[in-house]
């Protein structure tokens, strides 16, 4: 099965639908920096790092065309 990478706007829309407390800045910066995204997800949604990582992994599995950069 092939997966098409989503545009930044499409990806941001999917992320905001999942985690509505994130700001646009959180989302756009987070798509470029996975660790920063996890930090902001923890902060905005009051999650521990393990829970944030689990949620992000589940989200990525549901949205295979969405790529969070791993730097």
Secondary structure, DSSP 8 states (H G I E B T S, - for coil): -------HHHHHHHHHHH-TTS-HHHHHHHHH-HHHHHHHHHHHHT--HHHHHHHHHHHHHH-TT------
